[in-house]
Amino acid sequence: MTRHEDQGDAGGRAGGGAGRRSRALKAAGLALAGVLVLGVATTGWAYWHLNHNITSVDIDGALGDDRPARVLTTPSAGAPATPAAALPDGALNILVLGSDSRSGKADKALGGGDSSGARSDTAMVVHIEAGRHKATVVSIPRDTLVPRPSCPLASGGSTAPAYQAMFNSAYAVGGPVCAVKTAESVTGIRMDHYLEIDFSGFAKLVDALGGVDVTTGQDIDDDKSHLHLKAGSHHLDGTQALALARTRHGIGDGSDLGRIGLQQKLVKALLEQMAATDLLTDPTRLYRVADAATGTLTTDTGLDSLGELTKLGQSLKHLTADEVSTVTMPVMTAPSDPNRVVARQPAADELWASLRR
């Protein structure tokens, strides 16, 4: 074999190797492109799915202008203009309801009982101060007797007003629209947004976050909520956390006021767990949390997209659990019914007035 033939042979082998590498790189590139396309498609599907998880109600459209005025935040003198793309930082009031469904096997297994339908067993007015570094959560006992205004119905017409109605009856007779109108009538505060989460969804959210840590000051032994805990610190899964939110028998006087105290502990525990969980480094868990959070969520139309909810969440990134105060609207036993309460004045009005400043 000549030197020339040798070199030609080597060149042929080199050319063949280069061709194989080229084909291998091309195949790898196509595979990578496929993975990227699949990733984008999956991300797009996930966004679509989470977006379509959310149910919304046009509360502003239903209630019109016959409502308390919105709180307008005036920039301080000499403050720089806020860029159009900046996150909102004005004061905000949100009515948050926990709707407790009694229908379906899943809800009954979680301690929902045997009655049908849904009711707002938890009602909280969340007041976020301007700057969004501090917040006050005010619980309104569901058994509070209040004047319930006439509310428009989606089917047409309106509900009849009532003058000694339980606060949670507003949701039962007129849904979220009536719940908001009644809350605004009681507080004199415009609700900028409405958030409602089904209690079974709350249990899924807690599980997606890996549970919550709660300390109880006394033993809890409640067959109705299926919760049995010794006094002390506990790590609760979703089912146990939901049972704690429902528990009232065997604590305090057995009324809704004892349950509210436990629910406020859960709010703080949930905020602390969210802060401790680095969701951005765990996309799978982030998706599970987002799916659980949106899966049984009902909002007003101002928060009915993943984008709007994300913007709200980002605007609250500096709000820590330590800067969230929890209180209960001052109440006293109703003169007309020892099993009901009414707002204790002037303390209740003073509380609401402090949140309107």
CORHUZI-V689920 format. One record per residue. N is the residue number from 1. RES is the residue in one small letter. SS is DSSP state (h for helix, s for strand, l for the rest). NEAR is the number of other C-alpha atoms within 12 Angstrom. D_LAST is the distance of its C-alpha to the last C-alpha in Angstrom with 2 decimals. Layout:
BEGIN
n:N res:RES ss:SS near:NEAR d_last:D_LAST
n:N res:RES ss:SS near:NEAR d_last:D_LAST
END
This chain:
BEGIN
n:1 res:m ss:l near:8 d_last:98.48
n:2 res:t ss:l near:8 d_last:98.03
n:3 res:r ss:h near:9 d_last:95.34
n:4 res:h ss:h near:10 d_last:94.15
n:5 res:e ss:h near:11 d_last:93.92
n:6 res:d ss:h near:12 d_last:92.15
n:7 res:q ss:h near:14 d_last:89.46
n:8 res:g ss:h near:14 d_last:89.17
n:9 res:d ss:h near:15 d_last:88.75
n:10 res:a ss:h near:14 d_last:86.11
n:11 res:g ss:h near:15 d_last:84.36
n:12 res:g ss:h near:14 d_last:84.49
n:13 res:r ss:h near:14 d_last:83.05
n:14 res:a ss:h near:15 d_last:80.30
n:15 res:g ss:h near:15 d_last:79.60
n:16 res:g ss:h near:14 d_last:79.43
n:17 res:g ss:h near:14 d_last:77.03
n:18 res:a ss:h near:15 d_last:74.84
n:19 res:g ss:h near:15 d_last:74.93
n:20 res:r ss:h near:14 d_last:73.94
n:21 res:r ss:h near:15 d_last:71.07
n:22 res:s ss:h near:15 d_last:69.99
n:23 res:r ss:h near:14 d_last:70.06
n:24 res:a ss:h near:14 d_last:68.21
n:25 res:l ss:h near:15 d_last:65.49
n:26 res:k ss:h near:15 d_last:65.23
n:27 res:a ss:h near:14 d_last:64.91
n:28 res:a ss:h near:14 d_last:62.27
n:29 res:g ss:h near:15 d_last:60.38
n:30 res:l ss:h near:15 d_last:60.57
n:31 res:a ss:h near:14 d_last:59.42
n:32 res:l ss:h near:14 d_last:56.47
n:33 res:a ss:h near:15 d_last:55.63
n:34 res:g ss:h near:15 d_last:55.87
n:35 res:v ss:h near:15 d_last:53.52
n:36 res:l ss:h near:15 d_last:50.99
n:37 res:v ss:h near:15 d_last:51.29
n:38 res:l ss:h near:16 d_last:50.96
n:39 res:g ss:h near:14 d_last:47.90
n:40 res:v ss:h near:14 d_last:46.22
n:41 res:a ss:h near:15 d_last:47.24
n:42 res:t ss:h near:16 d_last:45.96
n:43 res:t ss:h near:18 d_last:42.63
n:44 res:g ss:h near:15 d_last:42.45
n:45 res:w ss:h near:16 d_last:43.35
n:46 res:a ss:h near:24 d_last:40.80
n:47 res:y ss:h near:22 d_last:38.01
n:48 res:w ss:h near:18 d_last:39.31
n:49 res:h ss:h near:22 d_last:39.56
n:50 res:l ss:h near:30 d_last:36.05
n:51 res:n ss:h near:29 d_last:34.65
n:52 res:h ss:h near:20 d_last:36.64
n:53 res:n ss:h near:25 d_last:35.56
n:54 res:i ss:l near:34 d_last:32.14
n:55 res:t ss:s near:28 d_last:31.83
n:56 res:s ss:s near:28 d_last:29.22
n:57 res:v ss:s near:29 d_last:28.04
n:58 res:d ss:l near:26 d_last:26.92
n:59 res:i ss:h near:36 d_last:23.95
n:60 res:d ss:h near:28 d_last:22.56
n:61 res:g ss:h near:17 d_last:26.08
n:62 res:a ss:h near:27 d_last:26.59
n:63 res:l ss:h near:29 d_last:23.48
n:64 res:g ss:l near:15 d_last:23.41
n:65 res:d ss:l near:13 d_last:20.88
n:66 res:d ss:l near:18 d_last:20.49
n:67 res:r ss:l near:25 d_last:17.13
n:68 res:p ss:l near:24 d_last:13.39
n:69 res:a ss:l near:16 d_last:12.35
n:70 res:r ss:l near:22 d_last:11.61
n:71 res:v ss:l near:22 d_last:8.53
n:72 res:l ss:l near:17 d_last:10.43
n:73 res:t ss:l near:17 d_last:10.32
n:74 res:t ss:l near:15 d_last:12.15
n:75 res:p ss:l near:15 d_last:14.79
n:76 res:s ss:l near:11 d_last:15.19
n:77 res:a ss:l near:7 d_last:18.30
n:78 res:g ss:l near:8 d_last:21.48
n:79 res:a ss:l near:8 d_last:20.16
n:80 res:p ss:l near:8 d_last:22.91
n:81 res:a ss:l near:12 d_last:22.81
n:82 res:t ss:l near:15 d_last:22.05
n:83 res:p ss:l near:9 d_last:25.34
n:84 res:a ss:l near:7 d_last:25.65
n:85 res:a ss:l near:8 d_last:26.84
n:86 res:a ss:l near:13 d_last:24.02
n:87 res:l ss:l near:19 d_last:22.00
n:88 res:p ss:l near:25 d_last:18.52
n:89 res:d ss:l near:28 d_last:15.76
n:90 res:g ss:l near:26 d_last:12.54
n:91 res:a ss:l near:33 d_last:9.84
n:92 res:l ss:s near:36 d_last:11.77
n:93 res:n ss:s near:38 d_last:12.11
n:94 res:i ss:s near:34 d_last:15.76
n:95 res:l ss:s near:41 d_last:17.79
n:96 res:v ss:s near:35 d_last:20.66
n:97 res:l ss:s near:43 d_last:23.77
n:98 res:g ss:s near:40 d_last:27.00
n:99 res:s ss:s near:39 d_last:29.77
n:100 res:d ss:s near:40 d_last:32.79
n:101 res:s ss:s near:33 d_last:35.95
n:102 res:r ss:l near:25 d_last:38.99
n:103 res:s ss:l near:23 d_last:41.49
n:104 res:g ss:l near:19 d_last:43.72
n:105 res:k ss:h near:16 d_last:45.72
n:106 res:a ss:h near:21 d_last:43.22
n:107 res:d ss:h near:30 d_last:40.40
n:108 res:k ss:h near:24 d_last:42.86
n:109 res:a ss:h near:22 d_last:44.16
n:110 res:l ss:l near:36 d_last:40.66
n:111 res:g ss:l near:33 d_last:40.41
n:112 res:g ss:l near:33 d_last:39.10
n:113 res:g ss:l near:24 d_last:41.54
n:114 res:d ss:l near:19 d_last:43.77
n:115 res:s ss:l near:16 d_last:41.65
n:116 res:s ss:l near:16 d_last:41.01
n:117 res:g ss:l near:21 d_last:37.97
n:118 res:a ss:s near:33 d_last:34.46
n:119 res:r ss:s near:33 d_last:31.47
n:120 res:s ss:s near:39 d_last:27.93
n:121 res:d ss:s near:41 d_last:28.53
n:122 res:t ss:s near:44 d_last:25.34
n:123 res:a ss:s near:43 d_last:21.83
n:124 res:m ss:s near:39 d_last:18.78
n:125 res:v ss:s near:43 d_last:15.23
n:126 res:v ss:s near:38 d_last:14.59
n:127 res:h ss:s near:41 d_last:11.05
n:128 res:i ss:s near:37 d_last:11.81
n:129 res:e ss:l near:31 d_last:9.63
n:130 res:a ss:l near:27 d_last:10.40
n:131 res:g ss:l near:23 d_last:13.98
n:132 res:r ss:l near:29 d_last:14.75
n:133 res:h ss:l near:25 d_last:16.14
n:134 res:k ss:l near:27 d_last:14.19
n:135 res:a ss:s near:30 d_last:13.46
n:136 res:t ss:s near:37 d_last:13.09
n:137 res:v ss:s near:36 d_last:15.66
n:138 res:v ss:s near:37 d_last:15.60
n:139 res:s ss:s near:42 d_last:19.09
n:140 res:i ss:l near:47 d_last:19.91
n:141 res:p ss:l near:40 d_last:23.52
n:142 res:r ss:l near:39 d_last:25.78
n:143 res:d ss:l near:35 d_last:27.65
n:144 res:t ss:s near:43 d_last:24.76
n:145 res:l ss:s near:33 d_last:25.99
n:146 res:v ss:s near:33 d_last:23.61
n:147 res:p ss:s near:27 d_last:24.22
n:148 res:r ss:s near:32 d_last:25.03
n:149 res:p ss:l near:33 d_last:24.81
n:150 res:s ss:l near:26 d_last:27.66
n:151 res:c ss:l near:35 d_last:27.30
n:152 res:p ss:s near:30 d_last:29.37
n:153 res:l ss:l near:26 d_last:32.04
n:154 res:a ss:l near:20 d_last:33.35
n:155 res:s ss:l near:11 d_last:36.83
n:156 res:g ss:l near:10 d_last:36.05
n:157 res:g ss:l near:12 d_last:35.17
n:158 res:s ss:s near:19 d_last:32.33
n:159 res:t ss:l near:26 d_last:31.85
n:160 res:a ss:l near:18 d_last:32.27
n:161 res:p ss:l near:22 d_last:29.30
n:162 res:a ss:s near:19 d_last:29.48
n:163 res:y ss:s near:20 d_last:28.07
n:164 res:q ss:s near:24 d_last:28.82
n:165 res:a ss:s near:30 d_last:28.60
n:166 res:m ss:s near:34 d_last:27.82
n:167 res:f ss:l near:43 d_last:24.63
n:168 res:n ss:l near:38 d_last:26.77
n:169 res:s ss:h near:37 d_last:29.11
n:170 res:a ss:h near:45 d_last:26.81
n:171 res:y ss:h near:36 d_last:27.80
n:172 res:a ss:h near:29 d_last:31.38
n:173 res:v ss:h near:31 d_last:31.80
n:174 res:g ss:h near:34 d_last:29.76
n:175 res:g ss:h near:36 d_last:28.92
n:176 res:p ss:h near:46 d_last:25.76
n:177 res:v ss:h near:42 d_last:24.95
n:178 res:c ss:h near:39 d_last:25.01
n:179 res:a ss:h near:51 d_last:23.14
n:180 res:v ss:h near:51 d_last:20.18
n:181 res:k ss:h near:41 d_last:20.47
n:182 res:t ss:h near:45 d_last:20.73
n:183 res:a ss:h near:48 d_last:17.75
n:184 res:e ss:h near:35 d_last:15.60
n:185 res:s ss:h near:28 d_last:17.37
n:186 res:v ss:h near:35 d_last:16.72
n:187 res:t ss:h near:34 d_last:13.02
n:188 res:g ss:l near:29 d_last:11.87
n:189 res:i ss:l near:34 d_last:10.40
n:190 res:r ss:l near:36 d_last:12.41
n:191 res:m ss:l near:41 d_last:14.50
n:192 res:d ss:l near:34 d_last:15.22
n:193 res:h ss:s near:41 d_last:18.24
n:194 res:y ss:s near:42 d_last:20.66
n:195 res:l ss:s near:41 d_last:22.92
n:196 res:e ss:s near:44 d_last:25.80
n:197 res:i ss:s near:37 d_last:28.51
n:198 res:d ss:s near:39 d_last:31.71
n:199 res:f ss:h near:43 d_last:32.57
n:200 res:s ss:h near:40 d_last:35.91
n:201 res:g ss:h near:35 d_last:34.14
n:202 res:f ss:h near:45 d_last:32.03
n:203 res:a ss:h near:40 d_last:35.38
n:204 res:k ss:h near:33 d_last:36.71
n:205 res:l ss:h near:37 d_last:33.70
n:206 res:v ss:h near:38 d_last:34.21
n:207 res:d ss:h near:30 d_last:37.91
n:208 res:a ss:h near:30 d_last:37.37
n:209 res:l ss:l near:37 d_last:35.34
n:210 res:g ss:l near:27 d_last:38.18
n:211 res:g ss:l near:31 d_last:36.61
n:212 res:v ss:s near:36 d_last:33.91
n:213 res:d ss:s near:29 d_last:34.25
n:214 res:v ss:s near:31 d_last:32.97
n:215 res:t ss:s near:25 d_last:33.80
n:216 res:t ss:s near:28 d_last:34.33
n:217 res:g ss:l near:18 d_last:34.67
n:218 res:q ss:l near:17 d_last:37.37
n:219 res:d ss:l near:21 d_last:40.11
n:220 res:i ss:s near:32 d_last:39.22
n:221 res:d ss:s near:22 d_last:42.07
n:222 res:d ss:s near:24 d_last:40.97
n:223 res:d ss:l near:18 d_last:43.73
n:224 res:k ss:l near:23 d_last:41.51
n:225 res:s ss:l near:29 d_last:39.27
n:226 res:h ss:l near:26 d_last:42.35
n:227 res:l ss:s near:28 d_last:40.67
n:228 res:h ss:s near:24 d_last:42.57
n:229 res:l ss:s near:28 d_last:41.21
n:230 res:k ss:l near:16 d_last:42.03
n:231 res:a ss:l near:15 d_last:39.33
n:232 res:g ss:s near:14 d_last:38.55
n:233 res:s ss:s near:17 d_last:37.54
n:234 res:h ss:s near:23 d_last:38.41
n:235 res:h ss:s near:25 d_last:38.37
n:236 res:l ss:s near:30 d_last:37.72
n:237 res:d ss:l near:27 d_last:38.81
n:238 res:g ss:h near:29 d_last:37.15
n:239 res:t ss:h near:33 d_last:39.07
n:240 res:q ss:h near:35 d_last:38.30
n:241 res:a ss:h near:43 d_last:34.57
n:242 res:l ss:h near:41 d_last:34.40
n:243 res:a ss:h near:39 d_last:36.41
n:244 res:l ss:h near:48 d_last:33.97
n:245 res:a ss:h near:41 d_last:31.08
n:246 res:r ss:h near:46 d_last:33.23
n:247 res:t ss:l near:39 d_last:34.59
n:248 res:r ss:l near:29 d_last:33.99
n:249 res:h ss:l near:26 d_last:37.55
n:250 res:g ss:l near:24 d_last:38.80
n:251 res:i ss:l near:28 d_last:35.47
n:252 res:g ss:l near:19 d_last:33.73
n:253 res:d ss:l near:13 d_last:34.55
n:254 res:g ss:l near:20 d_last:35.06
n:255 res:s ss:l near:24 d_last:31.98
n:256 res:d ss:h near:33 d_last:29.19
n:257 res:l ss:h near:36 d_last:27.10
n:258 res:g ss:h near:28 d_last:29.54
n:259 res:r ss:h near:37 d_last:29.42
n:260 res:i ss:h near:36 d_last:25.63
n:261 res:g ss:h near:34 d_last:26.10
n:262 res:l ss:h near:34 d_last:28.68
n:263 res:q ss:h near:40 d_last:26.61
n:264 res:q ss:h near:36 d_last:23.81
n:265 res:k ss:h near:30 d_last:26.63
n:266 res:l ss:h near:37 d_last:27.79
n:267 res:v ss:h near:39 d_last:24.48
n:268 res:k ss:h near:29 d_last:24.62
n:269 res:a ss:h near:32 d_last:28.35
n:270 res:l ss:h near:35 d_last:28.04
n:271 res:l ss:h near:30 d_last:25.57
n:272 res:e ss:h near:25 d_last:27.97
n:273 res:q ss:h near:28 d_last:30.97
n:274 res:m ss:h near:32 d_last:29.58
n:275 res:a ss:h near:22 d_last:28.91
n:276 res:a ss:h near:18 d_last:32.43
n:277 res:t ss:l near:22 d_last:34.17
n:278 res:d ss:l near:17 d_last:35.14
n:279 res:l ss:h near:20 d_last:35.36
n:280 res:l ss:h near:15 d_last:36.16
n:281 res:t ss:h near:10 d_last:39.51
n:282 res:d ss:l near:14 d_last:40.46
n:283 res:p ss:h near:16 d_last:40.38
n:284 res:t ss:h near:17 d_last:42.00
n:285 res:r ss:h near:22 d_last:39.37
n:286 res:l ss:h near:23 d_last:36.61
n:287 res:y ss:h near:26 d_last:38.13
n:288 res:r ss:h near:25 d_last:38.46
n:289 res:v ss:h near:31 d_last:34.81
n:290 res:a ss:h near:36 d_last:33.74
n:291 res:d ss:h near:32 d_last:36.23
n:292 res:a ss:h near:30 d_last:35.06
n:293 res:a ss:h near:37 d_last:31.36
n:294 res:t ss:h near:37 d_last:32.03
n:295 res:g ss:h near:30 d_last:34.99
n:296 res:t ss:l near:32 d_last:33.21
n:297 res:l ss:s near:38 d_last:29.83
n:298 res:t ss:s near:37 d_last:28.40
n:299 res:t ss:s near:39 d_last:25.48
n:300 res:d ss:s near:32 d_last:24.06
n:301 res:t ss:h near:25 d_last:25.95
n:302 res:g ss:h near:27 d_last:23.32
n:303 res:l ss:h near:30 d_last:24.38
n:304 res:d ss:l near:30 d_last:27.98
n:305 res:s ss:l near:26 d_last:29.79
n:306 res:l ss:h near:29 d_last:30.54
n:307 res:g ss:h near:17 d_last:29.39
n:308 res:e ss:h near:21 d_last:25.86
n:309 res:l ss:h near:28 d_last:25.60
n:310 res:t ss:h near:22 d_last:27.03
n:311 res:k ss:h near:20 d_last:24.58
n:312 res:l ss:h near:27 d_last:21.65
n:313 res:g ss:h near:22 d_last:23.51
n:314 res:q ss:h near:18 d_last:24.23
n:315 res:s ss:h near:25 d_last:20.63
n:316 res:l ss:l near:30 d_last:20.01
n:317 res:k ss:l near:22 d_last:23.15
n:318 res:h ss:l near:21 d_last:21.55
n:319 res:l ss:l near:28 d_last:19.61
n:320 res:t ss:l near:25 d_last:22.00
n:321 res:a ss:h near:28 d_last:22.47
n:322 res:d ss:h near:18 d_last:21.86
n:323 res:e ss:h near:22 d_last:18.26
n:324 res:v ss:s near:29 d_last:17.59
n:325 res:s ss:s near:25 d_last:16.66
n:326 res:t ss:s near:28 d_last:18.10
n:327 res:v ss:s near:29 d_last:17.52
n:328 res:t ss:s near:35 d_last:18.83
n:329 res:m ss:l near:36 d_last:17.36
n:330 res:p ss:l near:24 d_last:19.02
n:331 res:v ss:s near:29 d_last:22.18
n:332 res:m ss:s near:25 d_last:25.53
n:333 res:t ss:s near:20 d_last:28.91
n:334 res:a ss:s near:20 d_last:29.25
n:335 res:p ss:l near:16 d_last:31.73
n:336 res:s ss:l near:14 d_last:33.47
n:337 res:d ss:s near:16 d_last:34.01
n:338 res:p ss:s near:14 d_last:34.19
n:339 res:n ss:s near:21 d_last:33.60
n:340 res:r ss:s near:25 d_last:30.17
n:341 res:v ss:s near:29 d_last:26.84
n:342 res:v ss:s near:33 d_last:24.20
n:343 res:a ss:s near:33 d_last:20.60
n:344 res:r ss:l near:21 d_last:20.79
n:345 res:q ss:l near:14 d_last:19.03
n:346 res:p ss:l near:15 d_last:17.05
n:347 res:a ss:h near:17 d_last:16.03
n:348 res:a ss:h near:25 d_last:15.13
n:349 res:d ss:h near:21 d_last:12.88
n:350 res:e ss:h near:18 d_last:11.13
n:351 res:l ss:h near:30 d_last:10.74
n:352 res:w ss:h near:34 d_last:9.32
n:353 res:a ss:h near:16 d_last:6.85
n:354 res:s ss:h near:17 d_last:5.74
n:355 res:l ss:h near:28 d_last:5.56
n:356 res:r ss:l near:28 d_last:3.82
n:357 res:r ss:l near:19 d_last:0.00
END
